Amino acid sequence: MAKAKVSQLTYADLEALPDDNRYELIDGALLVSASPNTAHQTAVGNLYFLLRLACPEAYQVFTGPLDWYVDDRNVYVPDVLVAQRTDLTERNLPRPPALAVEVLSPSTRSVDLVRKRAAYQRAGLAHYWVVDPMLPAVTVLERVGGRLVEVAAAKGDEALALERPFPVTVVPAQLLQ
């Protein structure tokens, strides 16, 4: 049986799509995300506010969609990202962000935990947080020996004091208030 040939999409293909969904490319494969639920959006908004208050002037905080352009076949859109201002272009972020955060949704859970983690690792990301609004919980991964490994986690009302990429304290339950 012959295998069907699947075309690999590029950034130009991505830019030609309508502005009606969140689109990403991982190894040329298109990922389309539906509108998130209210818990997801509450966590994203509160995390943006928390990070914005804590981040040094050299950094800028964004909520998606903002393209992290890795190469023509890999364009990621984290829920929240922190970038050095000097790394940004008018259209996208062509370097790894200082921090990428994914807030889990039922429809994106496995993609965020497995596929995006592997893609972010290959792309050189140093700091990756995963927020689970259902628990609530925050898991912190950092680059160690070329791999993204879990270095800290907190649930509920536990305070998570972090120093990298800049000092900030996260309390998972407060992200949902």
N, C-alpha and C positions, 0 to 999 in steps of 0.2 A: 504494500500500500504506500503510495507516494504521500509525503507530507505537504500540506498546504503551505505556501510561502506567505508569511505575514510581513507586511511592509513595516519598517521601522520609521516612526515619526521623528521629526526634528523640531527645533525651536521655531522655525519659520511656520511649520504646520500648526503648532500650538498658538502662535500669534494670530493665525487666520481664523481660529474658532470664535464663535460668538461669545460675548461677555455674560453668559447666562449661568455658568457653573464655575467651580474651581477645577482647573485642569493642571495636571502634572505629568511629567515624563520620567519613567525609570527604565533605563536601558532601551529607550525608544518606544516603550509601551505606554499607552495613554491611561491615566488614572483620572476618573471623574468622581468628584465628591458632591453628594447631595447637600442641601441646606442642613446645617447642624441643629440639634435640639437646644432648648433654652438653658439647660445645665451646662452644656458645652460653651455656649456663648457667654454665660455669666462668668464661668471660669476664665475664659479668654480675656474678657473685659477687665476683670479684677486683677489678673496676672499682668496685663499691660500696665495698669495703673501702678501696681506694686513695683514693677521693674522700672517704669519711667521715673518714679520718685527716687529710686536707688542708683540708677545708672550714672556714671560719670559723663561729663560733657562730650568726651571723645566718642561716645556711643549714641546710637539712636534705636529706639524700640518701635517695632511694627507689628501689627496684626495682619494676617493673611487677607487678601492675597498680595504677596510681593514675591516675585520670582527670585529664587536663588539659582542662578544659572551656573551649572557645573561645566557642561559642554552641550553640544548640539542635541544630544540624545537624553540628557539628564537635567531636568528643570524641576526643582522642588519648591513647594509652597507650605512651609511650616505654619501652624496656627499662630504662633508668636515667634518673632526672631529679633535678636539684638545684633546689630552690626556696627563696626567701626565706621564712623561717618566718612572717612577717607576711602573706604572700600566700595561705597555706593556709586552707581552711575544714575543717570536720569531714568533709566528703564528697569534696572534690576540690581542684584547683588552678584557680581561675578567671582566672588571669593567665599570661602566658608564663613558663615556668621560666627560671632563670638558665642552665641547661644541659639539653639533651635528648640522649640517646645511644641509638642503635640499633645492635644487634649483629646482623650479617647472618646469615641462615639461608638455605639453598637455596630454601625456600618463600616467603620474604619479601624476598629480595634486591632485586628490581625495585621493589617497593612502597616499601622504605626509601630506595633511591637516587633514585627519581624522584617518585613520588606523595607520599610523606611529606615529602620535601625541599621540594616546591612548597607543600604545605599548611602546613608549619612556617614557611616564608618569608612566606606570606600572613598568618599568625597573629602575626607580629612577633617570632619567636624570634631571639635575638641570638647564641647559641652552640649549635652542633649538631656532634656527633661521630658518625662512623660507624666501627664496629669490624668488621673482617673477620677472623674467627678462622681461616679457611682459609689465609691468607697467612703469618703474622698481620700485620695493619696497622691503623693508626688514621689517619683523615682528619679534620682539624679545619676546620669551616666557621664563618665569622662573618658577621654582618650588615654589609655595606658598601654604602652607597647604596641601602638598601632590599632588597638581595638577599643570599642566603646564598652566599658564595664561599669556595673553598678557600684557607686561609691557611697551612696546615702539614700535614705528613704524615710518618709514620715506619713502617718495616717491620722485622720481626724484632727484633733486639737493639738497634736504634737508640733512643736516649733522646729523647723529645720534651718539652722544658721549656716549659710554658705559663704565662702570667700571668693569663689571663682564662678564666672569671669569677673565679678565684682561683689563686694559684700551686700548680702540681702538675706532677710529671714522670711521664710514661707511657712504658713500654717494652712495645710490643705483645706480644712473646714471653712476658713475665712475666704477662700476663693469662690465659694458658692453662696455667699451672703449678699 
